[in-house]
């Protein structure tokens, strides 16, 4: 199965009551440009019996999601980073009536989120869409970097990094995925799992 594309990065705010996990206030993060999941596992934990390995265990220990989108809007930044927003008013030279500013300060409370995206694949000449949902993540504040415009445009996109955790369900799910014959079905799957209308 060769990967040939990426689309539809979604997020939703995570919460739990005991082992019951739920999501709310979800949406699209932008248009996806790149995603990378790096998983950490425990070291081999071998049980030796009769002079050989009888059992071994290598469990999920955490991971990192790196996700790039075409844009990181103020609305998405507020939702995924827990940043407050205030209206800008009475500044000489500012005429945009709907302008607002994001304020990064001690009151920031970064929420846990569920996130998902679609990976487009081609298998035996047939397109497939793999929907991936990470059940509990926390994004860090992205770095700011920019390059001046030259003779040709050098496209620059924001890169987000999130810690991947196990959720609080009975079996501590950290990832769900399913493969479909259309992107619409993959998107419906992600929206259902993240309770997005």
Backbone as a chain_set.jsonl record, in Angstrom:
{"seq": "XXXXXXXXXXXXXXXXXXXXXXXXXXXXXXXXXXXXXXXXXXXXXXXXXXXXXXXXXXXXXXXXXXXXXXXXXXXXXXXXXXXXXXXXXXXXXXXXXXXXXXXXXXXXXXXXXXXXXXXXXXXXXXXXXXXXXXXXXXXXXXXXXXXXXXXXXXXXXXXXXXXXXXXXXXXXXXXXXXXXXXXXXXXXXXXXXXXXX", "coords": {"N": [[0.845, -1.171, 0.0], [0.871, 2.025, -1.066], [1.459, 5.243, 0.152], [-0.073, 8.227, -0.801], [-1.195, 10.674, -0.239], [-2.678, 13.209, 1.981], [-5.192, 14.426, 4.136], [-7.876, 16.436, 5.622], [-7.512, 17.243, 8.585], [-8.734, 16.875, 11.77], [-9.925, 18.015, 14.997], [-10.962, 17.609, 18.418], [-12.184, 18.524, 21.623], [-11.134, 16.759, 24.402], [-12.542, 14.805, 27.052], [-13.182, 13.091, 30.155], [-15.126, 10.912, 32.218], [-14.461, 9.038, 34.741], [-13.939, 5.957, 33.278], [-15.23, 6.597, 30.971], [-14.99, 8.113, 27.95], [-15.264, 11.194, 26.223], [-15.953, 13.606, 23.59], [-15.962, 17.024, 22.454], [-16.875, 20.178, 20.896], [-15.482, 20.207, 18.388], [-13.615, 20.502, 15.25], [-12.277, 21.417, 11.982], [-8.802, 21.605, 11.446], [-7.506, 22.961, 9.475], [-6.033, 22.793, 6.218], [-4.394, 19.839, 5.551], [-0.863, 19.356, 5.295], [1.295, 17.788, 6.019], [1.919, 14.898, 8.036], [3.179, 13.114, 10.823], [3.684, 10.328, 12.798], [5.347, 9.315, 15.592], [6.127, 6.568, 17.482], [6.716, 5.488, 20.785], [7.969, 2.676, 22.442], [8.073, 0.335, 25.176], [11.128, -1.093, 26.415], [12.299, -4.377, 25.425], [10.916, -6.794, 27.517], [11.727, -9.499, 28.846], [10.789, -12.815, 29.769], [12.479, -15.466, 31.007], [12.506, -18.949, 30.666], [13.113, -22.41, 31.075], [15.663, -22.083, 29.971], [15.383, -20.282, 27.808], [13.669, -17.611, 25.999], [10.471, -17.291, 27.159], [8.28, -15.651, 27.348], [7.527, -12.312, 26.244], [7.345, -8.741, 26.402], [6.339, -5.764, 24.863], [5.272, -2.756, 25.081], [3.086, 0.061, 24.297], [4.409, 3.212, 24.985], [4.159, 5.877, 24.681], [4.2, 8.767, 22.509], [4.77, 10.93, 19.636], [3.115, 13.331, 17.703], [3.555, 15.013, 14.734], [2.308, 17.621, 12.944], [1.442, 19.401, 10.077], [-0.238, 22.184, 8.699], [-1.994, 24.136, 6.196], [-2.569, 26.601, 7.253], [-2.791, 28.215, 10.437], [-5.299, 29.166, 12.059], [-6.647, 31.868, 14.114], [-8.894, 31.022, 15.483], [-8.616, 28.2, 15.57], [-6.165, 28.042, 16.93], [-6.906, 29.109, 19.431], [-8.653, 27.066, 20.283], [-7.12, 24.629, 20.295], [-4.858, 25.202, 21.777], [-5.635, 26.493, 24.047], [-5.71, 29.265, 24.406], [-6.418, 32.655, 25.29], [-8.604, 35.118, 23.804], [-8.892, 38.49, 22.844], [-10.732, 41.404, 21.955], [-9.527, 43.922, 19.767], [-9.32, 47.316, 20.241], [-9.659, 50.849, 19.718], [-7.079, 51.676, 18.673], [-4.945, 53.758, 17.074], [-4.851, 53.867, 13.62], [-5.63, 51.234, 13.262], [-8.174, 49.811, 11.603], [-9.761, 47.63, 11.134], [-12.696, 46.304, 12.149], [-13.337, 43.858, 13.271], [-11.022, 42.832, 14.305], [-8.91, 40.925, 16.441], [-6.873, 39.855, 19.225], [-4.617, 37.235, 20.157], [-3.716, 36.087, 23.327], [-0.983, 35.025, 25.015], [-0.366, 33.809, 28.07], [-0.102, 33.427, 31.685], [-2.586, 32.35, 32.201], [-3.22, 30.496, 30.334], [-4.588, 27.395, 29.464], [-3.879, 24.516, 28.256], [-5.721, 22.214, 26.433], [-6.548, 18.659, 26.564], [-6.921, 16.759, 23.618], [-8.736, 14.973, 21.043], [-7.615, 13.798, 17.935], [-7.642, 13.582, 14.347], [-6.99, 12.352, 11.002], [-6.843, 11.883, 7.409], [-5.329, 9.468, 5.404], [-4.371, 9.051, 2.161], [-4.179, 6.298, -0.028], [-2.788, 3.992, -2.441], [-3.591, 0.939, -3.705], [-2.81, -1.816, -5.509], [-3.565, -0.428, -7.825], [-5.922, 0.704, -7.013], [-7.599, 3.258, -5.265], [-7.539, 4.009, -1.775], [-8.703, 5.116, 1.433], [-7.369, 5.838, 4.464], [-8.406, 6.268, 7.641], [-7.235, 7.838, 10.492], [-7.277, 8.059, 13.965], [-6.181, 9.653, 16.79], [-6.594, 9.18, 20.109], [-6.091, 10.715, 22.41], [-4.334, 13.584, 22.823], [-1.901, 16.201, 23.366], [-1.205, 19.368, 22.279], [1.724, 21.345, 21.743], [2.918, 24.744, 21.996], [3.435, 26.135, 18.863], [6.495, 26.754, 17.04], [7.591, 29.933, 15.815], [8.449, 30.855, 12.622], [9.77, 32.399, 9.755], [10.486, 33.284, 6.372], [11.813, 35.789, 4.308], [10.149, 37.06, 1.358], [11.271, 36.188, -1.821], [12.453, 36.161, -5.233], [10.969, 34.027, -6.129], [8.149, 32.383, -4.68], [8.508, 30.908, -1.539], [6.931, 28.465, -0.051], [5.617, 28.42, 3.188], [4.637, 26.748, 6.047], [2.728, 26.312, 9.101], [3.945, 24.259, 11.775], [2.866, 21.821, 13.951], [3.308, 20.198, 17.077], [2.526, 17.378, 18.998], [2.034, 15.591, 22.045], [1.394, 12.17, 22.318], [-0.94, 10.309, 24.081], [-2.249, 7.626, 26.142], [-5.771, 7.054, 26.306], [-8.409, 7.474, 28.806], [-10.079, 5.319, 28.872], [-11.284, 1.96, 29.621], [-9.498, 0.132, 28.421], [-7.429, 1.766, 27.709], [-7.061, 3.119, 25.14], [-5.099, 4.372, 22.45], [-4.944, 4.839, 19.787], [-6.991, 4.699, 16.88], [-8.061, 3.236, 13.822], [-9.252, 2.931, 10.439], [-9.852, 1.655, 7.162], [-11.138, 2.796, 4.062], [-13.185, 2.855, 1.042], [-13.692, 5.327, 0.049], [-13.045, 8.845, 0.446], [-15.002, 10.308, 1.72], [-16.288, 8.451, 3.398], [-14.198, 7.862, 5.16], [-13.864, 10.355, 6.344], [-16.367, 10.617, 7.596], [-16.15, 8.594, 9.49], [-14.042, 9.579, 11.174], [-15.261, 11.942, 12.122], [-17.408, 10.826, 13.511], [-16.093, 9.34, 15.536], [-14.907, 11.414, 16.937], [-17.033, 12.862, 17.753], [-18.08, 14.984, 16.146], [-20.265, 17.179, 14.577]], "CA": [[0.0, 0.0, 0.0], [1.694, 3.226, -1.15], [0.807, 6.468, 0.603], [0.049, 9.263, -1.832], [-1.818, 11.937, 0.126], [-3.09, 13.48, 3.35], [-6.252, 15.43, 4.158], [-8.904, 16.556, 6.656], [-7.108, 17.128, 9.987], [-9.785, 17.269, 12.703], [-9.639, 17.989, 16.423], [-12.094, 17.782, 19.322], [-11.74, 18.621, 23.007], [-11.235, 15.485, 25.122], [-12.862, 14.78, 28.482], [-13.554, 11.757, 30.63], [-15.722, 10.702, 33.53], [-13.995, 7.676, 34.995], [-13.439, 5.323, 32.052], [-16.047, 7.021, 29.831], [-14.322, 9.192, 27.22], [-16.14, 11.917, 25.302], [-15.352, 14.711, 22.852], [-16.875, 18.13, 22.167], [-16.327, 21.415, 20.313], [-14.492, 19.86, 17.387], [-13.607, 21.175, 13.961], [-11.161, 21.158, 11.078], [-7.648, 22.41, 11.827], [-6.984, 23.619, 8.278], [-5.773, 21.794, 5.176], [-3.181, 19.118, 5.953], [0.263, 19.278, 4.37], [2.186, 16.696, 6.426], [1.687, 14.313, 9.353], [4.133, 12.078, 11.18], [3.479, 9.764, 14.135], [6.477, 8.538, 16.106], [5.66, 5.829, 18.652], [7.727, 4.97, 21.706], [7.554, 1.45, 23.12], [8.953, -0.076, 26.258], [12.182, -2.023, 26.015], [11.922, -5.786, 25.576], [10.837, -7.258, 28.89], [11.697, -10.937, 28.577], [10.716, -13.829, 30.816], [13.228, -16.65, 30.604], [12.102, -20.219, 31.284], [13.769, -23.525, 30.382], [16.855, -21.59, 29.29], [15.075, -19.477, 26.619], [12.6, -16.64, 26.22], [9.145, -17.9, 27.154], [7.33, -14.555, 27.143], [8.12, -10.981, 26.144], [6.352, -7.671, 26.336], [6.786, -4.476, 24.335], [4.016, -2.007, 25.124], [3.058, 1.479, 23.948], [4.871, 4.035, 26.103], [3.915, 7.28, 24.345], [4.563, 9.087, 21.144], [4.708, 12.317, 19.204], [2.494, 13.643, 16.419], [3.954, 16.266, 14.109], [1.27, 17.892, 11.958], [1.519, 20.701, 9.418], [-1.429, 22.577, 7.953], [-1.753, 25.314, 5.356], [-2.725, 27.797, 8.067], [-3.209, 27.995, 11.818], [-6.144, 30.329, 12.316], [-6.789, 32.263, 15.516], [-9.953, 30.193, 16.059], [-8.033, 26.887, 15.864], [-5.158, 28.249, 17.983], [-7.645, 29.233, 20.69], [-9.238, 25.777, 20.661], [-6.175, 23.541, 20.547], [-3.795, 25.616, 22.69], [-6.215, 27.065, 25.258], [-5.279, 30.66, 24.485], [-7.552, 33.58, 25.333], [-8.69, 36.077, 22.709], [-9.524, 39.746, 23.218], [-10.975, 42.326, 20.857], [-8.644, 45.083, 19.684], [-10.111, 48.539, 20.048], [-9.076, 52.172, 19.961], [-5.668, 51.825, 18.321], [-4.834, 54.616, 15.901], [-4.351, 53.171, 12.444], [-6.298, 49.944, 13.132], [-9.541, 50.07, 11.154], [-10.532, 46.381, 11.072], [-13.597, 46.288, 13.294], [-13.414, 42.522, 13.87], [-9.68, 42.378, 14.673], [-8.723, 40.483, 17.824], [-5.524, 39.368, 19.479], [-4.443, 36.079, 21.034], [-2.834, 36.447, 24.433], [-0.282, 33.899, 25.63], [0.036, 34.232, 29.401], [-0.202, 32.421, 32.737], [-3.934, 31.771, 32.29], [-3.387, 29.494, 29.277], [-4.825, 26.017, 29.888], [-3.874, 23.694, 27.049], [-6.607, 21.069, 26.66], [-6.346, 17.388, 25.878], [-7.746, 16.686, 22.419], [-8.67, 13.852, 20.125], [-7.322, 14.343, 16.613], [-7.693, 12.579, 13.292], [-6.713, 12.803, 9.642], [-7.042, 10.844, 6.396], [-4.166, 9.15, 4.568], [-4.776, 8.472, 0.871], [-3.268, 5.233, -0.454], [-3.113, 3.297, -3.687], [-3.326, -0.487, -3.538], [-3.152, -2.559, -6.729], [-4.225, 0.463, -8.766], [-7.186, 1.173, -6.442], [-7.436, 4.223, -4.181], [-8.132, 3.731, -0.463], [-8.54, 6.214, 2.373], [-7.154, 5.318, 5.812], [-8.733, 7.251, 8.674], [-6.458, 7.631, 11.714], [-7.71, 8.877, 15.092], [-5.402, 9.566, 18.027], [-7.677, 9.429, 21.053], [-5.756, 11.73, 23.42], [-3.068, 14.265, 22.549], [-1.798, 17.593, 23.816], [-0.32, 20.135, 21.408], [2.584, 22.374, 22.302], [2.899, 26.0, 21.248], [4.331, 25.976, 17.718], [7.546, 27.745, 16.822], [7.35, 30.925, 14.77], [9.574, 31.011, 11.707], [9.36, 32.94, 8.461], [11.559, 33.686, 5.476], [11.356, 36.877, 3.46], [9.782, 36.675, -0.006], [12.283, 36.471, -2.836], [11.961, 36.173, -6.612], [9.903, 33.024, -6.189], [7.546, 32.164, -3.36], [8.885, 29.713, -0.782], [5.771, 28.216, 0.801], [5.946, 28.152, 4.581], [3.419, 26.342, 6.753], [2.955, 26.075, 10.529], [4.139, 22.869, 12.192], [2.419, 21.569, 15.317], [3.802, 18.968, 17.677], [1.674, 16.958, 20.113], [2.349, 14.364, 22.771], [0.339, 11.163, 22.21], [-1.138, 9.61, 25.351], [-3.355, 6.675, 26.221], [-6.954, 7.698, 26.872], [-8.796, 6.982, 30.122], [-11.029, 4.203, 28.753], [-10.866, 0.751, 30.35], [-8.35, -0.498, 27.756], [-6.435, 2.809, 27.444], [-6.859, 3.248, 23.687], [-4.332, 5.547, 22.041], [-5.113, 5.052, 18.346], [-8.005, 3.935, 16.151], [-7.965, 3.478, 12.387], [-10.034, 2.087, 9.542], [-9.597, 1.98, 5.755], [-12.385, 2.856, 3.306], [-13.077, 2.993, -0.411], [-13.9, 6.731, -0.32], [-12.629, 9.825, 1.439], [-16.195, 10.712, 2.471], [-16.493, 7.48, 4.477], [-13.122, 8.056, 6.133], [-14.183, 11.576, 7.072], [-17.516, 10.313, 8.455], [-15.609, 7.788, 10.593], [-13.327, 10.474, 12.089], [-16.236, 12.829, 12.756], [-18.161, 10.044, 14.468], [-15.242, 9.009, 16.676], [-14.612, 12.635, 17.683], [-18.319, 13.521, 18.055], [-18.178, 16.246, 15.395], [-21.497, 17.194, 13.763]], "C": [[0.893, 1.237, 0.0], [0.887, 4.445, -0.728], [1.014, 7.559, -0.429], [-0.592, 10.592, -1.427], [-2.255, 12.007, 1.577], [-4.15, 14.568, 3.329], [-7.027, 15.423, 5.466], [-8.396, 16.374, 8.088], [-8.193, 17.706, 10.906], [-9.26, 17.253, 14.128], [-10.958, 18.064, 17.179], [-11.555, 17.763, 20.745], [-12.111, 17.344, 23.762], [-11.697, 15.706, 26.553], [-13.21, 13.35, 28.874], [-14.217, 11.848, 31.985], [-15.423, 9.254, 33.864], [-13.408, 7.105, 33.713], [-14.273, 5.675, 30.823], [-15.423, 8.255, 29.202], [-15.337, 9.871, 26.308], [-15.38, 13.085, 24.679], [-16.404, 15.774, 22.586], [-16.12, 19.251, 21.463], [-15.234, 21.158, 19.281], [-14.611, 20.667, 16.11], [-12.412, 20.771, 13.14], [-10.024, 22.11, 11.428], [-7.107, 23.26, 10.684], [-6.887, 22.569, 7.19], [-4.423, 21.154, 5.476], [-2.113, 19.17, 4.875], [1.212, 18.136, 4.718], [1.808, 16.2, 7.813], [2.704, 13.203, 9.587], [3.855, 11.631, 12.609], [4.709, 8.946, 14.491], [6.044, 7.904, 17.412], [6.845, 5.349, 19.475], [7.159, 3.719, 22.361], [8.528, 1.152, 24.251], [10.04, -0.982, 25.7], [11.682, -3.453, 26.168], [11.974, -6.18, 27.052], [10.64, -8.771, 28.806], [11.596, -11.771, 29.853], [11.449, -15.058, 30.287], [12.729, -17.849, 31.385], [12.681, -21.348, 30.44], [14.879, -23.032, 29.464], [16.585, -20.832, 27.988], [13.958, -18.494, 26.955], [11.257, -17.342, 26.082], [8.059, -16.86, 26.871], [8.114, -13.263, 26.975], [7.01, -9.953, 26.052], [7.014, -6.423, 25.799], [5.523, -3.647, 24.147], [4.196, -0.568, 24.672], [3.442, 2.314, 25.171], [4.622, 5.521, 25.863], [4.306, 7.532, 22.909], [4.429, 10.568, 20.865], [4.037, 12.396, 17.835], [3.055, 14.97, 15.955], [3.001, 16.485, 12.945], [1.441, 19.295, 11.405], [0.24, 20.94, 8.645], [-1.111, 23.821, 7.141], [-1.825, 26.61, 6.145], [-3.1, 27.378, 9.477], [-3.985, 29.242, 12.221], [-6.196, 30.65, 13.799], [-7.831, 31.381, 16.198], [-9.41, 28.818, 16.459], [-6.986, 27.007, 16.967], [-5.808, 28.34, 19.35], [-8.089, 27.867, 21.185], [-8.193, 24.748, 21.063], [-5.075, 23.901, 21.536], [-4.328, 26.24, 23.975], [-5.822, 28.509, 25.492], [-6.502, 31.563, 24.531], [-7.441, 34.592, 24.199], [-9.408, 37.322, 23.213], [-9.656, 40.637, 21.99], [-9.994, 43.483, 20.928], [-9.527, 46.306, 19.45], [-9.266, 49.773, 20.343], [-7.565, 52.233, 19.776], [-5.624, 52.649, 17.036], [-4.205, 53.836, 14.757], [-4.974, 51.798, 12.244], [-7.759, 50.213, 12.8], [-10.382, 48.803, 11.025], [-11.385, 46.267, 12.328], [-13.654, 44.932, 13.991], [-12.044, 41.973, 14.285], [-9.627, 42.002, 16.156], [-7.301, 39.967, 17.983], [-5.569, 38.135, 20.377], [-3.424, 36.456, 22.095], [-2.289, 35.176, 25.083], [0.204, 34.366, 26.993], [-0.167, 33.104, 30.404], [-1.581, 31.775, 32.843], [-4.185, 30.704, 31.226], [-3.548, 28.109, 29.883], [-4.966, 25.148, 28.648], [-4.715, 22.445, 27.279], [-6.058, 19.778, 26.046], [-7.33, 17.36, 24.72], [-7.738, 15.277, 21.863], [-8.371, 14.47, 18.771], [-7.333, 13.224, 15.581], [-7.389, 13.194, 11.944], [-6.83, 11.61, 8.704], [-5.774, 10.7, 5.562], [-4.671, 8.466, 3.303], [-3.718, 7.476, 0.418], [-3.699, 4.688, -1.808], [-2.645, 1.86, -3.539], [-3.759, -1.216, -4.8], [-3.917, -1.717, -7.736], [-5.54, 1.04, -8.257], [-6.9, 2.133, -5.284], [-8.168, 3.769, -2.93], [-7.85, 4.926, 0.432], [-8.5, 5.643, 3.783], [-7.403, 6.439, 6.819], [-7.991, 6.887, 9.953], [-6.97, 8.59, 12.782], [-6.788, 8.595, 16.266], [-6.325, 10.046, 19.133], [-7.379, 10.491, 22.108], [-4.372, 12.295, 23.118], [-3.078, 15.628, 23.23], [-0.772, 18.291, 22.945], [0.511, 21.125, 22.211], [2.475, 23.626, 21.454], [3.886, 25.877, 20.093], [5.387, 27.072, 17.662], [7.087, 28.725, 15.744], [8.609, 31.033, 13.931], [9.039, 31.521, 10.385], [10.6, 33.351, 7.685], [11.018, 34.772, 4.567], [11.061, 36.389, 2.043], [10.865, 37.112, -0.977], [11.656, 36.513, -4.215], [10.866, 35.142, -6.836], [9.4, 32.785, -4.772], [8.046, 30.844, -2.778], [7.761, 29.468, 0.222], [6.215, 27.798, 2.195], [4.654, 27.853, 5.324], [3.736, 26.113, 8.229], [3.081, 24.585, 10.835], [3.773, 22.744, 13.663], [2.997, 20.251, 15.806], [2.939, 18.642, 18.891], [2.224, 15.696, 20.751], [1.147, 13.432, 22.65], [0.274, 10.402, 23.527], [-2.185, 8.518, 25.182], [-4.567, 7.425, 26.764], [-7.323, 7.025, 28.196], [-9.846, 5.877, 30.062], [-10.451, 2.966, 29.438], [-9.624, 0.107, 29.748], [-7.284, 0.505, 27.333], [-6.061, 2.906, 25.96], [-5.999, 4.477, 23.405], [-4.485, 5.835, 20.554], [-6.225, 4.16, 17.829], [-7.771, 4.202, 14.664], [-8.83, 2.501, 11.611], [-9.772, 2.567, 8.12], [-10.885, 1.828, 4.954], [-12.124, 3.038, 1.816], [-13.378, 4.413, -0.874], [-13.448, 7.634, 0.815], [-13.81, 10.248, 2.306], [-16.473, 9.752, 3.625], [-15.434, 7.627, 5.563], [-13.388, 9.299, 6.977], [-15.349, 11.352, 8.033], [-17.075, 9.52, 9.686], [-14.928, 8.685, 11.633], [-14.307, 11.361, 12.835], [-17.072, 12.084, 13.793], [-17.321, 9.772, 15.722], [-14.918, 10.223, 17.542], [-15.869, 13.448, 18.006], [-18.453, 14.891, 17.426], [-19.409, 16.165, 14.507], [-21.226, 17.588, 12.337]], "O": [[1.605, 1.474, 0.975], [-0.233, 4.652, -1.195], [2.134, 7.794, -0.881], [-0.54, 11.55, -2.198], [-2.213, 11.017, 2.307], [-4.023, 15.538, 2.581], [-6.863, 14.536, 6.303], [-8.813, 15.427, 8.755], [-8.522, 18.889, 10.818], [-8.282, 16.573, 14.436], [-11.96, 18.531, 16.639], [-10.583, 17.066, 21.038], [-13.264, 16.915, 23.752], [-11.297, 16.676, 27.197], [-13.495, 12.511, 28.021], [-13.919, 12.729, 32.791], [-16.06, 8.344, 33.332], [-12.494, 7.686, 33.128], [-14.053, 5.118, 29.747], [-15.335, 9.31, 29.83], [-16.17, 9.205, 25.693], [-14.324, 13.497, 25.161], [-17.594, 15.472, 22.5], [-14.889, 19.271, 21.438], [-14.19, 21.809, 19.297], [-15.57, 21.413, 15.91], [-11.63, 19.905, 13.532], [-10.258, 23.292, 11.678], [-6.327, 24.183, 10.915], [-7.589, 21.559, 7.237], [-3.423, 21.853, 5.636], [-2.411, 19.044, 3.687], [1.862, 17.574, 3.835], [1.418, 16.991, 8.672], [3.047, 12.452, 8.674], [3.797, 12.454, 13.523], [5.07, 8.005, 13.784], [5.642, 8.601, 18.344], [7.843, 4.869, 18.937], [6.003, 3.704, 22.785], [9.653, 1.651, 24.275], [9.879, -1.569, 24.63], [10.759, -3.717, 26.938], [12.962, -5.924, 27.74], [9.511, -9.253, 28.707], [12.226, -11.474, 30.868], [11.084, -15.616, 29.253], [12.549, -17.786, 32.602], [12.731, -21.244, 29.214], [15.02, -23.496, 28.333], [17.474, -20.745, 27.142], [13.379, -18.533, 28.041], [10.94, -17.911, 25.037], [7.05, -17.159, 26.234], [9.223, -13.127, 27.491], [5.881, -10.265, 25.672], [8.112, -6.06, 26.221], [4.795, -3.819, 23.17], [5.308, -0.04, 24.661], [2.876, 2.147, 26.251], [4.852, 6.336, 26.756], [4.694, 6.615, 22.185], [4.033, 11.354, 21.726], [4.353, 11.625, 16.928], [3.035, 15.95, 16.701], [2.892, 15.637, 12.059], [1.569, 20.26, 12.159], [-0.304, 20.031, 8.018], [-0.094, 24.478, 7.362], [-1.217, 27.608, 5.76], [-3.664, 26.303, 9.682], [-3.41, 30.236, 12.664], [-5.839, 29.823, 14.639], [-7.671, 31.029, 17.366], [-9.701, 28.325, 17.549], [-6.928, 26.154, 17.853], [-5.338, 27.735, 20.314], [-7.926, 27.542, 22.361], [-8.361, 24.061, 22.071], [-4.422, 23.011, 22.082], [-3.557, 26.494, 24.9], [-5.624, 28.932, 26.631], [-7.511, 31.277, 23.886], [-6.353, 34.885, 23.703], [-10.41, 37.225, 23.923], [-8.803, 40.627, 21.102], [-9.666, 43.966, 22.012], [-10.377, 46.311, 18.56], [-8.302, 49.733, 21.107], [-6.853, 52.775, 20.621], [-6.211, 52.26, 16.026], [-3.151, 53.22, 14.917], [-4.862, 51.238, 11.154], [-8.495, 50.773, 13.612], [-11.594, 48.889, 10.827], [-10.862, 46.148, 13.436], [-13.983, 44.86, 15.175], [-11.918, 40.785, 14.584], [-10.218, 42.669, 17.005], [-6.615, 39.68, 17.002], [-6.437, 38.007, 21.24], [-2.397, 37.067, 21.799], [-3.039, 34.365, 25.625], [1.086, 35.221, 27.076], [-0.38, 31.955, 30.017], [-1.728, 30.751, 33.51], [-5.244, 30.076, 31.215], [-2.744, 27.694, 30.718], [-6.045, 25.057, 28.063], [-4.456, 21.693, 28.218], [-5.223, 19.803, 25.141], [-8.442, 17.877, 24.829], [-6.849, 14.482, 22.168], [-8.837, 15.573, 18.488], [-7.068, 12.065, 15.9], [-7.513, 14.405, 11.758], [-6.908, 10.465, 9.149], [-5.219, 11.686, 5.078], [-5.322, 7.424, 3.371], [-2.52, 7.757, 0.469], [-4.827, 4.899, -2.254], [-1.471, 1.592, -3.283], [-4.945, -1.235, -5.129], [-4.808, -2.217, -8.423], [-6.209, 1.782, -8.976], [-6.06, 1.851, -4.429], [-9.268, 3.22, -3.001], [-6.884, 5.66, 0.221], [-9.468, 5.039, 4.246], [-6.685, 7.439, 6.837], [-8.102, 5.764, 10.443], [-7.084, 9.792, 12.539], [-6.63, 7.449, 16.687], [-6.79, 11.185, 19.106], [-8.301, 11.104, 22.647], [-3.371, 11.579, 23.154], [-4.129, 16.137, 23.619], [0.384, 17.872, 22.871], [0.061, 21.667, 23.221], [1.996, 23.575, 20.321], [5.052, 25.55, 20.312], [5.188, 28.174, 18.174], [6.291, 28.377, 14.872], [9.699, 31.27, 14.453], [7.964, 31.111, 9.948], [11.624, 33.715, 8.263], [9.881, 34.684, 4.104], [11.657, 35.415, 1.583], [11.315, 38.258, -0.956], [10.483, 36.854, -4.364], [9.95, 35.354, -7.631], [10.131, 32.962, -3.797], [8.012, 29.804, -3.436], [7.65, 30.176, 1.223], [7.076, 26.934, 2.357], [3.691, 28.615, 5.241], [4.863, 25.764, 8.58], [2.404, 23.756, 10.226], [4.299, 23.463, 14.513], [3.155, 19.305, 15.034], [2.654, 19.514, 19.711], [2.804, 14.844, 20.079], [0.009, 13.855, 22.856], [1.286, 9.914, 24.03], [-2.917, 8.495, 24.193], [-4.419, 8.328, 27.587], [-6.63, 6.115, 28.65], [-10.44, 5.531, 31.084], [-9.272, 2.934, 29.791], [-8.782, -0.412, 30.481], [-6.325, 0.128, 26.661], [-4.893, 2.789, 25.589], [-6.16, 5.509, 24.055], [-4.192, 6.941, 20.102], [-6.389, 3.022, 18.27], [-7.327, 5.29, 14.294], [-9.105, 1.391, 12.067], [-9.503, 3.747, 7.898], [-11.631, 0.865, 5.134], [-11.007, 3.331, 1.39], [-13.326, 4.686, -2.073], [-13.464, 7.249, 1.984], [-13.641, 10.518, 3.496], [-16.851, 10.187, 4.713], [-15.74, 7.528, 6.751], [-13.162, 9.292, 8.187], [-15.323, 11.843, 9.162], [-17.569, 9.749, 10.79], [-15.2, 8.57, 12.828], [-14.199, 11.519, 14.051], [-17.41, 12.643, 14.836], [-17.797, 9.959, 16.842], [-14.68, 10.085, 18.742], [-15.779, 14.583, 18.475], [-18.883, 15.845, 18.074], [-19.582, 15.197, 13.767], [-22.151, 17.649, 11.527]]}, "num_chains": 1, "name": "protein.A"}
